């Protein structure tokens, strides 16, 4: 018979011990907030969204005009590039390497002359094909070159461009990051703790000792899950507050979040328990725990949406339990996709029940 | 019904016979000491009685229950300190007692229990900050929460300093005075001798001697003997001129004569006097539990070699 009194007694002792341990408290509550502050500062602060490009203008001018300068100031006035002019003496490629920069433009000496006399002339664009900024630079330069070509023959543009945003409200990186980091803390805090506790208790024979009391292993695990649900909800509220106050994140609060905040800790507490039970000693348990946790952390859409990953990794992500937590949280908080969220809840419920039953079955109070 | 009845108990770990067909009973209100070197099978035996391990053969009844099958029921009625007792680090002894009281659903006075185990000064210290002795006392306190009549103490003083050991002894004596039945394992001879009404000496999974310490000494000890400091020729002279068995210990220069009757000593001394040879100190001796233990327990002991003789008399064979 499961007894609420015993679960509560165990919950009381465990949570008190947890709150007295500054280390656990830091990793449970403060660390995810620190992550939000760091990632938020990196990705949403200050940057105006322009790419810095270095330019060397070798143009000698023609007929009193320096069209190289005109071209560069036109680039600079674009919303995408910020041009930094470099001294004409010296090797440009070397200069870029010294500054650890890959994006650069060189205007040739005969630029003005050839333009005015309608002779072909090339602007050299330096770039790193692997970097996304290089595509922005060459695209922009190409666009302005076309514009200048048209002007040379007094033409008018026929095809124009009108930009429209897909969502009524623009989503920033922080909006995706907050559900991801909530998923991160849903995973790491219960998982690492339970791996640690269960292998430690086994080694110190604390389980053996508890088996001499009326407490059952299911009651023990339930009380741990309850505590991590409380901790997760507290962490959620903290992260939500910091995200909205500090970075003006636009995320939706909905009662649909509650199932994720309950199922997530239940699932990962059980999984941690399972790892700690199966492993022979705390060291092995730690290693197995890391092998399970780290790939999941990066591949389940915690720090970036999985749509940015190659197809085979996206397929792989679907077998990771955390995927359904982060996807579900994103569905509720960012996309407002209720059906998607309900499917995630259903999948999570099944996984949680399976892992919980497995953990309770595998876990032994006594030896034989 | 006796609190404990063990018949032909067997337990194997692979090919190792950890417990090899032992039988004993424990009466109500007595302290029963399971004595033996490390690896003798004491902890396996006590854990089978506590319901923590399954037996491979034989029969065990604790308070009339099969401890493995009825463990859950049994645990409400017994108190246990496992070997090397530990607890959750950031919990005070008082909180631990209240926690156990909640688990057992009993009302108890934590302050009284702490007083009973001589721990009433450290009620607000976290478990991790307690000394070794205080940690064991916490274990003792927890084993008392459900007010059991039967207690299992598995090496309650191993690794403690002499003062802490004596403090634990005091607690055990007071529990005995309250009429509790106590099963105690130890590898300290003095501890078994000080506390136990009955002792079973275990070695290699078997009981090699059992009874009160006096009974064990009488049965397995060599009995009273006369020791005379002297030469080999004196030993030979006594042997020739009396009907006594005479042994000579060369390196120590001691003549040993087992005494079947006390009067035998007189005959031996008369012969010695008659010989006209020089002889020194004389004394009569009897085997102590130490001597019997070393005689009975065949192998060198565990990793620290603590055959439990703490006063330096320890010998290896």
Interface residues (C-beta under 8 A of the other chain):
Chain A: X5 X6 X8 X9 X10 X12 X13 X14 X16 X17 X20 X21 X204 X205 X206 X208 X209 X211 X212 X213 X214 X215 X366 X367 X368
Chain B: X50 X51 X52 X53 X54 X71 X72 X75 X76 X78 X80 X82 X83 X84 X85 X86 X87 X88 X89 X90 X91 X95 X96 X99 X100 X102 X103 X104 X105 X126
